[in-house]
Amino acid sequence: MSHDATSRALFARAEGLLPGGVSSPVRAFRGVGGTPRFMRRGEGPYLIDADGNRLVDLVCSWGPLILGHAHPEVVEAVSRVLRDGSTFGAPTEIELELAERVVATFPAIDMVRFVSSGTEAGMSVVRLARGATGRTGLVKFDGCYHGHADPLLAAAGSGVATLGLPDSAGVSAATTADTIVVPFNDLEAVERVFAARGDQIAAILLEAVAGNMGVVPPAPGFLAGLRAIADRHGALLVIDEVMTGWRVDPAGAQVRYDVRPDLVCLGKVIGGGFPAAAYGGRRDLMLQVAPVGPVYQAGTLSGNPVAMAAGLATLDVLARGEAWPAADRFAAALEAGLREAAERVGIPLTVQRVGTMLTPFFTEDPVRNYADARAADAARYGRFFHAMLDAGVYLPPSAFEASFTSAAHGDAELERILAALPNALTA
C-alpha cells in the first residue's frame, strides 16, 4: 500500500478550518491515534483514499450503505430525480412511496414523519412522547446514543465515549434533569426507577441492540420486560432503530426480538446514503404532531426527493430478498474468522454480532452494558485498527462502534481480511 502523505496534508489544512479537522468527532481518530484518511471514492465494498489506497470498507458510512458504495440502482434513481430538482420544500409523490414502504415494513408504525438526521428523529420522538403523555421523565440507558440533542447527552456512548467525555459542555443540568440513566440490560434497575417515579415518566428510550458502545444485544427477556413496565405505568416504549433498522433484520430489531414499541426512530439505511431519517408509530400518537396536533416539529429539507429516491431504491433492492442475507452471511463469516484467528494466536477476544452489525471487544468476557464495554482493552483495539488499516482494511476508528457489512462484500474481501487478522491481533 502507498503511504498517507496526502491525507496528512489535507488533515493539517482541515485543522485550521474545522474543529478537530472533522465534521463529526469520531472521524478524527482520537480513539485510535494517528491521522484520519481522507476519502475520494467508493466502489462496492471498497473505499479509495486520497493517496490511492484501496481499502475494504467495514464502516459503510456508519451503516447506511447496506448495498455497498455507488450501487448502480441507487445512483440511477438519484440521477433521474435530481434532473428534476433537488428540493422543493413541498410534498412529492416519492415521499409517499417511501412512507408506504416504511409502514408496510415495521408492524409498530402506522404513520411516519421524515426528518434529515437521526438526531432530529431522537429529539422529535422525545418531544412527542412528552407531549402525548403530559409527563417529562425519560428513561435512557448508559452508553446508548440517540443523537446530540441536549436531553439525550446524558451518559451517551459513541463519540462521547471515544473522547472520554461523560457529557457535553453547554448542556445545562436543567436540560437533563428529567433524563434518568440506567445500565443497559438491567431490568431490575428500571423497575426501581419506575417504583419511585413511574407516574412522572413519559417514555423508555433505547437502542434495542446497542451499537454506540459497540454491538451489545438485549439479554433474553429484557425488551419484553421493558414493554411490560411501560404498560403497567402508562409510559411509552420508544425504540431507536436509526442503526438497527434493516440492519439486524430486514424488518428491524422489533421484529427480530418480537417487541412492539409505541414509537420508533429510523435513519441510515432509510436514506440510502443521503441525509434522511424518520420517526413513526401508533396513529393516535403521530396525530399529535403538527399540523394536526400540538407537538411542533418541522424541517426545510425533510423528505427531499433526492434522499427519498436513494432510500426507496435501496429498499427496492432489499425487498428482492437476496441483499440482506448476503450481508448477513458475510458478517457471520467475519465473526467466525475473528474468533478463530484470536483463538489461534491466543488473544482474548469477544465478538458480538447481530445481523449485519458486529464488534470485536478485546476482552474474554461477554459485553452486556457500557461498563463492560469500557472495561475492554481499547488501547489494543487501536493497535489492531492501525494494523488492519496498513493491510488495507478500514474499520471503525473507535473501540465503541459497530462494524457493518454489505451485500457487495464477497470472498475476495473476506480472504483479504482473514489474511490480515493474525498479525493485526498481535500488534
C-alpha positions, -999 to 999 in steps of 0.1 A, spaced: 0 0 0 11 36 -6 15 59 24 -9 85 37 10 117 28 -19 133 10 -43 126 39 -18 140 64 -15 172 43 -53 175 40 -58 170 77 -33 197 85 -53 220 63 -86 208 79 -74 215 114 -74 253 106 -109 252 92 -129 226 111 -129 219 148 -106 189 152 -103 188 114 -136 170 110 -173 174 107 -181 147 132 -159 138 162 -153 101 158 -138 107 124 -108 124 140 -91 91 150 -88 104 186 -98 70 199 -71 51 179 -45 78 173 -29 88 140 -42 108 111 -77 103 95 -78 90 60 -95 114 35 -117 95 11 -120 102 -26 -143 74 -39 -163 44 -30 -167 13 -52 -189 -16 -39 -171 -29 -8 -141 -6 -12 -130 29 -3 -103 46 -22 -85 73 -1 -67 104 -12 -34 86 -16 -50 59 -38 -51 32 -12 -79 7 -18 -95 -3 15 -120 -30 23 -147 -9 40 -163 -23 72 -177 11 82 -201 16 53 -206 52 62 -216 40 97 -244 18 85 -264 33 56 -246 15 27 -260 -19 31 -257 -24 -7 -222 -10 -8 -209 21 -24 -224 36 -55 -249 8 -61 -260 13 -97 -297 13 -90 -293 39 -63 -271 61 -85 -296 58 -114 -326 67 -91 -308 97 -76 -297 109 -111 -331 106 -125 -348 125 -97 -320 152 -95 -326 162 -131 -360 175 -120 -346 194 -90 -331 186 -56 -356 201 -32 -389 219 -34 -400 225 2 -432 209 -8 -447 174 -8 -437 149 -35 -451 115 -46 -418 97 -39 -421 108 -3 -454 89 -1 -439 59 -18 -411 56 8 -436 62 36 -458 34 23 -427 11 23 -418 20 59 -453 15 71 -455 -19 54 -421 -30 68 -425 -22 105 -455 -36 124 -454 -8 150 -455 21 125 -489 33 113 -477 68 103 -443 83 97 -427 118 96 -395 123 77 -366 143 90 -330 147 79 -309 131 106 -310 106 134 -305 134 159 -337 151 146 -356 118 149 -344 113 185 -352 148 197 -386 148 179 -397 115 193 -388 126 229 -409 158 224 -437 137 211 -436 113 240 -437 141 265 -465 159 246 -486 129 243 -483 117 279 -481 151 297 -451 138 316 -415 149 315 -394 120 327 -373 100 302 -355 67 310 -324 61 288 -296 36 290 -259 42 298 -239 41 266 -269 43 243 -267 72 218 -297 89 203 -281 120 187 -267 151 202 -299 168 214 -293 182 249 -317 159 269 -301 129 253 -264 137 260 -265 121 294 -242 91 297 -242 88 259 -219 64 241 -203 65 207 -182 96 200 -187 108 236 -173 76 249 -144 77 224 -134 111 236 -138 102 272 -164 128 279 -193 117 302 -215 145 290 -211 177 269 -202 212 279 -230 235 271 -257 211 282 -273 225 314 -282 205 344 -318 217 340 -319 202 305 -310 167 316 -328 169 350 -356 148 336 -334 122 320 -329 91 341 -300 69 331 -298 32 340 -275 4 329 -284 -14 297 -298 -49 302 -306 -42 339 -343 -48 342 -343 -46 379 -328 -10 378 -357 0 355 -382 -15 379 -367 5 408 -368 38 388 -405 32 379 -413 22 415 -400 56 426 -411 79 397 -434 59 375 -461 85 373 -436 111 360 -420 91 332 -431 97 297 -411 71 279 -384 44 280 -359 51 251 -333 27 239 -314 11 211 -329 -24 211 -294 -36 200 -269 -11 213 -245 0 186 -228 30 201 -209 12 228 -201 -15 203 -227 -41 194 -245 -52 226 -276 -73 222 -305 -73 246 -305 -100 272 -333 -126 270 -365 -111 284 -351 -75 286 -372 -60 258 -403 -78 268 -397 -67 304 -395 -31 293 -427 -34 274 -445 -47 304 -431 -20 327 -441 7 303 -476 -7 300 -480 -10 337 -471 26 344 -487 43 314 -454 52 298 -444 48 261 -417 24 248 -396 41 222 -371 20 202 -343 38 183 -337 19 151 -316 45 134 -288 20 133 -307 -13 135 -335 -8 110 -329 -31 81 -295 -40 97 -302 -66 124 -332 -79 105 -349 -68 73 -377 -55 95 -356 -43 123 -349 -52 159 -386 -50 168 -394 -80 146 -362 -99 154 -370 -97 191 -408 -97 188 -414 -65 207 -439 -38 197 -428 -3 206 -451 27 207 -427 49 187 -397 42 165 -367 62 152 -353 53 118 -323 65 99 -291 55 80 -304 28 56 -337 47 51 -317 74 32 -296 50 11 -265 71 18 -282 105 18 -293 126 48 -327 111 57 -343 98 89 -378 94 103 -399 87 133 -432 69 134 -455 48 154 -491 44 166 -516 65 146 -530 82 177 -496 93 188 -484 105 154 -516 126 151 -503 146 180 -476 161 156 -482 194 139 -500 205 118 -528 182 131 -516 181 167 -499 204 193 -464 189 191 -444 211 168 -416 198 145 -405 210 111 -376 208 86 -369 226 54 -352 197 37 -372 169 53 -385 144 27 -365 160 -1 -368 139 -33 -331 130 -37 -329 114 -3 -363 97 -8 -352 83 -41 -320 69 -27 -338 53 2 -366 39 -19 -341 24 -44 -321 8 -15 -353 -7 -1 -363 -19 -35 -331 -39 -38 -335 -53 -2 -371 -63 -10 -359 -88 -36 -347 -109 -6 -311 -115 -17 -291 -85 -5 -297 -87 33 -289 -125 35 -257 -118 16 -246 -91 40 -256 -113 69 -236 -143 56 -205 -121 52 -209 -108 88 -212 -144 101 -181 -155 82 -162 -124 95 -174 -132 131 -161 -168 127 -128 -157 112 -122 -132 141 -129 -159 167 -107 -185 150 -78 -161 145 -80 -149 181 -80 -184 194 -51 -194 172 -29 -165 184 -41 -167 220 -56 -132 223 -87 -127 245 -115 -116 221 -152 -114 224 -170 -109 191 -206 -98 193 -228 -98 162 -265 -92 154 -272 -95 117 -250 -72 97 -235 -54 127 -206 -67 148 -179 -56 172 -147 -73 184 -141 -65 220 -106 -72 234 -118 -90 265 -126 -126 273 -159 -118 289 -193 -111 273 -202 -74 270 -236 -68 284 -235 -30 291 -215 2 288 -194 -7 319 -184 -40 303 -175 -22 270 -153 3 288 -135 -25 306 -123 -40 273 -88 -31 261 -93 0 239 -56 5 235 -52 -29 219 -81 -21 196 -62 10 185 -32 -11 176 -54 -37 158 -72 -9 139 -39 5 125 -25 -29 116 -57 -37 97 -56 -3 80 -20 -9 69 -32 -42 55 -60 -24 35 -90 -29 58 -109 1 71 -125 -5 105 -143 20 128 -117 43 143 -132 37 178 -135 6 201 -170 18 209 -185 15 174 -201 -12 153 -186 -26 121 -211 -30 92 -211 -54 62 -228 -50 29 -242 -71 1 -212 -61 -20 -187 -78 3 -176 -112 -10 -150 -139 -10 -121 -118 -21 -127 -92 6 -131 -120 33 -98 -135 22 -80 -102 25 -94 -96 60 -87 -131 73 -51 -129 59 -45 -97 79 -60 -109 112 -32 -129 128 -6 -101 126 -32 -74 135 -45 -92 166 -10 -94 180 1 -59 171 
